[in-house]
Amino acid sequence: MVKVKVDADTCIGCGLCISTLPDVFQFGDDGKSVVIADADEAQADEVIASCPVAAISKE
């Protein structure tokens, strides 16, 4: 498992990461994604590559 993080300043709240990995991401009170759990390596790489504004990274 790997820790992922969301840059709240960059996130636009599109929800792609949430729809891809609902067990890892959810919407925060500000309408942007927040991390709620670790992801496996392959899932982390997939969601990082799919973020349209590159707001997700591994810790």
SEKEGU-438820 format. One record per atom (N, C-alpha, C): residue in one letter; atom name; residue number from 1; x, y, z. Coordinates in nm, 4 decimals. Atoms other than C-alpha are relative to their C-alpha. Example, Ala and Ser with C-alpha at 12.3 -4.5 7.8 and 13.67 -1.06 7.14 Angstrom:
<rs>
a, N, 1, 0.0890, -0.1190, 0.0000
a, CA, 1, 1.2300, -0.4500, 0.7800
a, C, 1, 0.0900, 0.1200, 0.0000
s, N, 2, -0.0820, -0.1190, -0.0060
s, CA, 2, 1.3670, -0.1060, 0.7140
s, C, 2, -0.0770, 0.1090, 0.0730
</rs>
This chain:
<rs>
m, N, 1, 0.0846, -0.1179, 0.0000
m, CA, 1, 0.0000, 0.0000, 0.0000
m, C, 1, 0.0894, 0.1246, 0.0000
v, N, 2, -0.0739, -0.1252, 0.0114
v, CA, 2, 0.1095, 0.3534, -0.0709
v, C, 2, -0.0901, 0.1156, 0.0422
k, N, 3, 0.0753, -0.1186, -0.0399
k, CA, 3, 0.0035, 0.6874, 0.0737
k, C, 3, -0.0065, 0.0951, -0.1189
v, N, 4, 0.0170, -0.1007, 0.1039
v, CA, 4, -0.1378, 0.9346, -0.1739
v, C, 4, -0.0481, 0.1284, 0.0669
k, N, 5, 0.0465, -0.1271, -0.0549
k, CA, 5, -0.2096, 1.3015, -0.1195
k, C, 5, -0.0579, 0.0841, -0.1122
v, N, 6, 0.0645, -0.0910, 0.0936
v, CA, 6, -0.4204, 1.5680, -0.2867
v, C, 6, 0.0436, 0.1419, 0.0347
d, N, 7, -0.0328, -0.1414, -0.0177
d, CA, 7, -0.2965, 1.9237, -0.3326
d, C, 7, -0.1305, 0.0785, -0.0121
a, N, 8, 0.1303, -0.0677, -0.0027
a, CA, 8, -0.6096, 2.1154, -0.2286
a, C, 8, 0.0000, 0.1298, -0.0799
d, N, 9, -0.0072, -0.1237, 0.0777
d, CA, 9, -0.4872, 2.4330, -0.3974
d, C, 9, -0.0134, -0.0263, -0.1497
t, N, 10, 0.0043, 0.0360, 0.1415
t, CA, 10, -0.4647, 2.2522, -0.7315
t, C, 10, -0.1287, -0.0723, -0.0380
c, N, 11, 0.1203, 0.0796, 0.0260
c, CA, 11, -0.7686, 2.0218, -0.7044
c, C, 11, -0.1166, 0.0888, -0.0439
i, N, 12, 0.1175, -0.0732, 0.0501
i, CA, 12, -1.0729, 2.1380, -0.9030
i, C, 12, -0.1307, -0.0688, 0.0373
g, N, 13, 0.1203, 0.0690, -0.0462
g, CA, 13, -1.3148, 1.8883, -0.7468
g, C, 13, -0.0776, -0.0712, -0.1094
c, N, 14, 0.0696, 0.0664, 0.1111
c, CA, 14, -1.3927, 1.7042, -1.0704
c, C, 14, -0.0583, -0.1355, 0.0397
g, N, 15, 0.0521, 0.1266, -0.0492
g, CA, 15, -1.4437, 1.3769, -0.8805
g, C, 15, 0.0486, -0.1235, -0.0713
l, N, 16, -0.0495, 0.1171, 0.0730
l, CA, 16, -1.2551, 1.1508, -1.1202
l, C, 16, 0.0692, -0.0987, 0.0932
c, N, 17, -0.0689, 0.0900, -0.0933
c, CA, 17, -1.0371, 1.0125, -0.8425
c, C, 17, -0.0991, -0.0716, 0.0910
i, N, 18, 0.1017, 0.0586, -0.0867
i, CA, 18, -1.3437, 0.9521, -0.6266
i, C, 18, -0.0762, -0.1100, -0.0735
s, N, 19, 0.0711, 0.1027, 0.0756
s, CA, 19, -1.5245, 0.7632, -0.9016
s, C, 19, 0.0909, -0.1187, -0.0328
t, N, 20, -0.0960, 0.1071, 0.0289
t, CA, 20, -1.2073, 0.5636, -0.9749
t, C, 20, 0.0314, -0.0820, 0.1247
l, N, 21, -0.0372, 0.0676, -0.1244
l, CA, 21, -1.1167, 0.4823, -0.6136
l, C, 21, -0.0827, 0.0542, 0.1176
p, N, 22, 0.0858, -0.0529, -0.1066
p, CA, 22, -1.4122, 0.5517, -0.3817
p, C, 22, 0.0406, -0.0438, 0.1403
d, N, 23, -0.0475, 0.0437, -0.1308
d, CA, 23, -1.2441, 0.3594, -0.0993
d, C, 23, 0.1221, 0.0795, 0.0459
v, N, 24, -0.1215, -0.0761, -0.0302
v, CA, 24, -0.9442, 0.5960, -0.1127
v, C, 24, -0.0273, 0.1502, 0.0086
f, N, 25, 0.0294, -0.1431, 0.0056
f, CA, 25, -1.0944, 0.9384, -0.1921
f, C, 25, -0.1473, 0.0273, 0.0298
q, N, 26, 0.1367, -0.0484, -0.0153
q, CA, 26, -1.4055, 1.1313, -0.0948
q, C, 26, 0.0029, 0.1519, -0.0117
f, N, 27, 0.0073, -0.1451, 0.0046
f, CA, 27, -1.5276, 1.4887, -0.1277
f, C, 27, 0.0105, 0.0561, 0.1418
g, N, 28, -0.0088, -0.0714, -0.1268
g, CA, 28, -1.4292, 1.7204, 0.1557
g, C, 28, -0.1078, 0.1063, 0.0072
d, N, 29, 0.0992, -0.1049, -0.0201
d, CA, 29, -1.6409, 2.0022, 0.2919
d, C, 29, 0.0120, 0.1118, -0.1027
d, N, 30, -0.0230, -0.1053, 0.0991
d, CA, 30, -1.4873, 2.2363, 0.0343
d, C, 30, -0.0299, -0.0450, -0.1429
g, N, 31, 0.0320, 0.0517, 0.1328
g, CA, 31, -1.5975, 2.0157, -0.2578
g, C, 31, 0.1185, -0.0552, -0.0751
k, N, 32, -0.1206, 0.0550, 0.0618
k, CA, 32, -1.2453, 1.8976, -0.3280
k, C, 32, 0.0294, -0.1370, 0.0590
s, N, 33, -0.0313, 0.1357, -0.0437
s, CA, 33, -1.1019, 1.5490, -0.2941
s, C, 33, 0.0902, -0.0005, 0.1219
v, N, 34, -0.0865, 0.0262, -0.1144
v, CA, 34, -0.9513, 1.4269, 0.0298
v, C, 34, 0.0279, -0.1497, 0.0047
v, N, 35, -0.0407, 0.1397, -0.0102
v, CA, 35, -0.7671, 1.1027, 0.0976
v, C, 35, -0.0528, -0.0569, 0.1312
i, N, 36, 0.0535, 0.0652, -0.1199
i, CA, 36, -0.9361, 0.8632, 0.3395
i, C, 36, 0.0672, -0.1341, 0.0289
a, N, 37, -0.0673, 0.1285, -0.0191
a, CA, 37, -0.7182, 0.5524, 0.2945
a, C, 37, 0.1194, -0.0090, -0.0944
d, N, 38, -0.1115, 0.0268, 0.0901
d, CA, 38, -0.4023, 0.4188, 0.1347
d, C, 38, -0.0499, -0.0742, -0.1234
a, N, 39, 0.0340, 0.0699, 0.1243
a, CA, 39, -0.4068, 0.2785, -0.2195
a, C, 39, 0.1103, -0.1001, -0.0316
d, N, 40, -0.1096, 0.0857, 0.0433
d, CA, 40, -0.2195, -0.0079, -0.3747
d, C, 40, 0.0771, 0.0732, -0.1102
e, N, 41, -0.0918, -0.0711, 0.0900
e, CA, 41, 0.0693, 0.0929, -0.5999
e, C, 41, -0.0578, 0.0217, -0.1396
a, N, 42, 0.0549, -0.0110, 0.1357
a, CA, 42, -0.1026, 0.0221, -0.9326
a, C, 42, -0.1169, 0.0977, -0.0038
q, N, 43, 0.1133, -0.0918, -0.0063
q, CA, 43, -0.4196, 0.2056, -0.8299
q, C, 43, 0.0485, 0.1435, 0.0163
a, N, 44, -0.0540, -0.1340, -0.0212
a, CA, 44, -0.2173, 0.5037, -0.7094
a, C, 44, 0.0558, 0.0557, -0.1302
d, N, 45, -0.0570, -0.0454, 0.1270
d, CA, 45, -0.0286, 0.5247, -1.0384
d, C, 45, -0.1099, 0.0352, -0.0999
e, N, 46, 0.1104, -0.0245, 0.0928
e, CA, 46, -0.3546, 0.5045, -1.2356
e, C, 46, -0.0717, 0.1314, 0.0311
v, N, 47, 0.0752, -0.1204, -0.0362
v, CA, 47, -0.5327, 0.7780, -1.0414
v, C, 47, 0.0874, 0.1249, -0.0120
i, N, 48, -0.0922, -0.1129, 0.0183
i, CA, 48, -0.2250, 1.0048, -1.0444
i, C, 48, 0.0046, 0.0386, -0.1469
a, N, 49, -0.0075, -0.0266, 0.1441
a, CA, 49, -0.2026, 0.9712, -1.4231
a, C, 49, -0.1311, 0.0560, -0.0552
s, N, 50, 0.1283, -0.0423, 0.0536
s, CA, 50, -0.5751, 1.0363, -1.4691
s, C, 50, -0.0468, 0.1365, 0.0501
c, N, 51, 0.0433, -0.1295, -0.0533
c, CA, 51, -0.6029, 1.3559, -1.2620
c, C, 51, 0.0262, 0.1098, -0.1032
p, N, 52, -0.0171, -0.0984, 0.1086
p, CA, 52, -0.6645, 1.6371, -1.5149
p, C, 52, 0.0845, 0.1221, 0.0378
v, N, 53, -0.0797, -0.1155, -0.0417
v, CA, 53, -0.4792, 1.8977, -1.3069
v, C, 53, 0.1241, -0.0410, 0.0809
a, N, 54, -0.1185, 0.0535, -0.0688
a, CA, 54, -0.2048, 1.6761, -1.1563
a, C, 54, 0.0029, 0.0391, 0.1481
a, N, 55, 0.0100, -0.0368, -0.1411
a, CA, 55, -0.3260, 1.7383, -0.8007
a, C, 55, 0.0304, -0.1157, 0.0942
i, N, 56, -0.0202, 0.1182, -0.0825
i, CA, 56, -0.2564, 1.3836, -0.6764
i, C, 56, 0.1447, -0.0471, -0.0140
s, N, 57, -0.1365, 0.0525, 0.0023
s, CA, 57, 0.0835, 1.2468, -0.5815
s, C, 57, 0.0158, -0.1037, 0.1099
k, N, 58, -0.0338, 0.0969, -0.1039
k, CA, 58, 0.2430, 0.9731, -0.3733
k, C, 58, 0.0852, 0.0692, 0.1045
e, N, 59, -0.0843, -0.0544, -0.1071
e, CA, 59, 0.3968, 1.0539, -0.0372
e, C, 59, 0.1257, -0.0824, 0.0117
</rs>
